[in-house]
Amino acid sequence: MRVRLDIAYDGTDFAGWARQPALRTVQGSLEDALTTVLRSAQRDEPTPRVQVAGRTDSGVHARGQVAHVDLTPRQWAALPDRAGRPAGECLVTRLGGVLPRDVVVRAASVAPAGFDARFSALQRRYAYRVADRPDLRDPLRRAEVLWTRRPLDVDAMHEAALPLLGVRDFAAFCKPRPGATTIRELVELTWARPTGGPDAGLVVATVRADAFCHNMVRALVGTSLAVGEGRRSTAWPAQVLASRERSAAGGVVPPHGLTLEEVVYPPDAELAARAERVRAVRMDEDVWEDAPGGGAVARG
């Protein structure tokens, strides 16, 4: 049976999502915690393997990550406690007792038929946060907000982003990988300076797409910052896109300003069909979700 997990984590001290030998990763921590909670080794049952919607790399955070894990009926049936709480609630509580404090499973539930955390997803939504004035620099948020020295023209950044929307070849904004397509549908790239809430005063990018190739969000942000600082014109990002040359784009910004905020799925009745269509396209290219460069392992 398939179980959906809703997850949040601070990526600062993780070497990304994907399990890697001798490195601390989110997937490794979560799978180890599941093994402990489910006592898979003692019961001679399969070791839990977690599949995720978007494999973030070192330093990238997540507030709305989604994953799934396949459990045996016996593993699921053993979770409810003497108080009669549902299995999913008990799993969340027990994982909270063994997981490190920088990763949290917020919810666990039996997934609808056909659900696949990665292949059923319609969109991923990221945010990138920037403090462009000294009075906005909060040391308590230094691990999730980029600090820059130059004030940013948010209106110019927003204008420059508009021609990038739609189905495009983002080769100029992606780290090239043999055999992998760089065509993506960029649904939203907006820049705003919120006037209220925890991000008040910051310059915040909202980026949504069906999927992201490697470095795409961080390269888009780097190019936008060049416009916002007045180093490039508002027409420049579209020229970079048209060039299809990776060297033409702005620099790749640091990872810590990037957070995966949400993964969107279709109605339950459409999950299986969506997964089948996307799997046929993506399996051969080994898609990378956006995150910092230099990842040591292939991502799926």
N, C-alpha and C positions, 0 to 999 in steps of 0.2 A: 504494500500500500504506500502511496505517495503522500508526504507531509510537506506542506508549505511552511517556510520559516521567514519571518520578517525580522530584519537584522539592522543594527546600527553599530558603527565603530569609529573610533579615533585612529586614523591610519598612521599617526606619527611614528610609533615604534614597531610597526609591522613592515616586513619586506613584501608588501602587497598582499593581494588575496590568495593567489595560487600557492599551494603547498610546494615547498622547495626543501631539499635536504639541508639540514643544519641551520635553517633560517626560521625565524619566527614569522608566521603568516596567519592571516585570519582563517583561511580554510583549515590549516593544520590545527589551530587552537580549537575551532569548532568541532572538527571531526574527533579530536582527542577527547573533548568534553562529552560528545555524544557516546563515544565508546565507553567512557566511565559511567555515565548515567544509565545506559542500556545494558551494561555489563556484557557486551558482545563477546569478549574473549572467553569469559567463564562459561557462557552458554553455547559456545561453539556456533555462533551465528555470524553472518557477514558483518565485516567492519563497515560502519556507516560511511558513505561517500556523498559529499554535498555538491550539488550543481548550482551555479549562481547565475543571476541575470546579467551581471556585468563585472568582469574581473578587473578590479582596480589594482593599481600598482603602488609601490612604496610611497607613503606620505599622503595618499589621497584618502579622504574620509567618506563615510556613508551614513546617511540618516534614513534612507528609504530603500536599502538593499533588500532583495528577495532571493531566496534559494529554495531548493527542494532536496529532500532526502527520502530514499525508499527504505521502508522498514518492513519487517515481517509482522504478520498479525499478532504473533506472540509478544513481540517487543512492544507494540502499541497497547495491547491488552494489559500488559504488566505495569503500565504507568499510573493509572488512577490510584489514589491513596485511600486510607480508611475513612476519610471524611467525605468520600464520594465525589471529589472534584473531577472535572473532565480531564481526559488524558492530555490534551494540548496544554491546559493550564498547569498541570503537574510537570510536564516536560519543561516549560518555561521556567518554573520555580527551581527545578533541579539543575538545569543548565546554569541558572544564575548563581548557584552555589559553587560551581566548579570553573566557570569561565573567568578569564582575567577581566579586570574592571574596564578595560578599553574596548570591549566588545560585548554587546547585549543582544539577546534574542528577545524581541518584544512580543511576539505571538507565534503560536504553532497550531496548525489546524490541518485536518485531512483535506488534501487538494481536490478540486473538482476533476472529473474525468477528463483526460487529455491534457492536463496542465503540465507545462515544462517551463521552469523558471526562466531559462534563456530563450528558447525558441518560440514560446507563446507570447513573449513581450511585444507590444506595439511600439512603445517609445521608452527612452530613458531621459530623465531630466536632471541636469547638473546645474549647480550654481558656482560661480567664482566670485570671491569677495576681495575688494581692494580698499585700503585706507590711503587716501591721497593727501591727507593733512595731518600734522602732528597731533592735533587735538582728538583725532579719531583713532589713534593708536592705543588700543586696549591691550596691556600686557597679558591679561587673562585670556585673550583670544588670539594671541600671537601665532598659535599653531594652526589657525584656520583662516587667517586674513593676511593677504599680501600687503606689505607696507611699501609705498613708493614715495619718492621725493618731489615729484612734479605734480601739480594739480591737473586734473583730467577734465576734458570737455566732453561731458556725457552725451550731449546732443549730437556732436560730430561722430562719436563712436556708434551711436544708434543708427544714424543715417548711413554710415559706411557699411553697416552689417546687412542692410536690407537686400542688396543685390545677391547676397550669398544664399538666400533662402531658396528652398525647393530641392529637386533632385539634381545633384551636381556631381562632378568629378572633383573630389577634394584632395587630389594627389599633391597639391602644393602645401597642404596642411597636415599631411600624414607621413609618418615614417614608412618608407617603402618596404614591402615584404614580397618576395617572389610568389606569384600566383594568387595574390590577394587583391580583390577589387577595392578601389578607393571611391566608388560611387555610393553616396549616401543621400538620404532625404533629410535635409536640415529643416526642421519644422519651425524652430524659433531660435533667434539669437538677438536678445534685447539687452540693452544697458539702461540702468536706472539708478537714481540715488533716492532710496526710500526716505520718507519723512517721518516714519514712525516705526515702532517695533525694535527688535534687537539689532537690526541692520541700519538703523537710522543714521544718515549721513554718509554711509559707505557707498562705494560704487560697485554695483552688483550686476553680473551677467547671468542671465537665464538662458540655458542652451538645451534644446530638445531635438532629438533625432530618432530615427528608427534604430540606429546603432551608430557606433563611432569606431573609426579606425584609429590606430595607435598614434597618440599625441595630438589628435585632431582638436579637442577642446582647448588644450593648452596653447596650441599654435594659433587658433582663432583668437584667443584672448591676447596673446602676445602681439599679434597684428593690430588688434583693436587698440591696445595701449599706445602703440606708435602713433596712431591717429589722434587719440585723446591727448597726448602730450604735445601735439603739433609738429611732430617730426615727419609725418606723412599726411597726404591729402585724403579726403573722404573717398576719393575714387580709387585709391591704391588697393584696398582689399579685393575689389572686383578684378583689378588687373593681375593681382597675385593669383587669384583663382583661375583666371583664363590662361595663365602661363603654364600651369600644371607642373611647375618646377619647385621642388621642395626648398631650394636655396633662396627663392624669391620672397618667402614669407618672413614675418617678423620672428623674433626669438621665441622659444618655448618657455613659458613662465614656470616658476617653481610649483611643485605639486600641492603644497599645503593649503593654498587658497581654494582648492577644488573639492566639492562635496557632491556625491550622488544623492539627490534629494528624493527621487521618486521613480518607480518603474510602473508603467501603465499596461494593463492587460485588457483583452476584449471580453465581452460577455462569456459566461461559462460555456455556452453552447458552441462558441466559435474557437475555443482554446485548441482543440485537437487539430482542426483544419489549419489554423494559423501556424502551429508548430510544424506541421508537415510541410507547408509551403516554405517557411524560413529555413528549416533544416536542409531542404534540398539545395538551397542557394548557398548557405553558410558553411556546410560541413567541409567542403573542399578548400575553403580559403582560410580556415583556422582564425576566425575573427578575433581582433584585439579590442577590448573596450578601452576607452581613453583613460590615460593615467600617465605618470612620468615615464620618460624613456629609459632604455637600458635594462628592461626586464630580461631575466636570464632564461626564462622558460617560455615555451609556446603556450598560447592561450586559446581556449575553445569557446 
